[in-house]
Amino acid sequence: MKFEAKVFEGHKRLIAIHLPLDPATIWGKQPRYFVKGTVKKCRIEGEIGYRRGFHYMLLEEALLKKAKMAPGDLVLFTLEPRRPSPEELAAKAGLAWARPAQRGT
């Protein structure tokens, strides 16, 4: 999945993007979408969430700094499914975050 998204500051000053696509149309319906990919040449990993009618990802501060992104920026994201860790699968779904990728992912 490749798309452009505008970085914005949302509720409680959290920084996020809305995905312009429904991941179910690309990868099939799943209970949760764990992803990896790139933004501005930075490798990322995270989870796509759904809230208030939008698919979204909150962007961790470390990712914003590493990729030099700020609210108002229009940036290109490339995402693909990834295998979640056992801890991620065991955790109850919460807010969906994107962060710099750990080594080996």
N, C-alpha and C positions, 0 to 999 in steps of 0.2 A: 504494500500500500504506500503510495507516494502522494503527498498533498502539501499545499501551503496553508498555514494557519496564522492568524494574528494572535500574538501574545497579549493577554489582558490581565488587569488586576481585578479580581472579583471580590466576593463576600469575604469579610475578615482579612482583607488585604492579601489573600492568597493569589499567586500568579498561576495562570492556566492557559490552556488552548481548548477550543472546541474543535473536534474532528468534523470535517465536512462530509464524511462517509459513515455509513453504518457498517461496523466490522462483520456483522452477520451476512451481509451481501457478498463479502469477499471470502471469508473463512468459514461460513456456516454458523448456525446458532450454537452458542456455547454459554455456560453459566458465567464464565469470566474469561477475559482476554488478556493474557500475559504476553508482552511484546518486547522486542529488542529492535534496535535500528540506529539511525544517525540523525543528527541535526547540526548543521553548521560544522561538519567534519568531526563532531564529538559522538562517540558511541554512547548509546543510552539503553536503559532497560526500565520497564515499568509495567503498569497495568492500565487498561482503558476502562474508565468508569462510565456509568450512565446515570444522569440526574437531571431533573427538571426539563426533560425532553431533549437533552444533548448528550452525545458521547464526548468525553473530556479526558484530559490528563492535567493534573496539577504539576507544576515544574519546581523541583527542589532548588533551593538557593545555590547549592553547589553546581547544579547544571546551568543555571542562569549565568553564573560567573564564568564557568569554563567555556561556554558557548558564546559568551558576550551578548546575551539577549536581555531585552527589557520590554516592559509593556509598550505596545504600539508597534513593535517590530513584526513584519510579515516574514515568516521563515519556512523553509522547506524541510519537511519531515519525511523519512523513509522508515516504515515499520513492517515487521514480519512477526509471526507467532514465535514464541519461545517456550521451552519447558520450564515451568515454575519449580522452585525448590520445595521440598516437603513442608518446610515451615510456612511458605506462602500458601500452599494448598490447605494446610491445617488452620490457618488464620481465617477468621470471619472477614468477609469482604467489607472494606471500609472505603475511605476516600482513595481514589486512584492517583498515584504519584509516578512521575518519571524522574530518573536520577542518572548521573553518569554511570556507565556500565562498570561492573567489577571485572577484573582481569579474567580472561577465559570465557567471557560470555559474549 
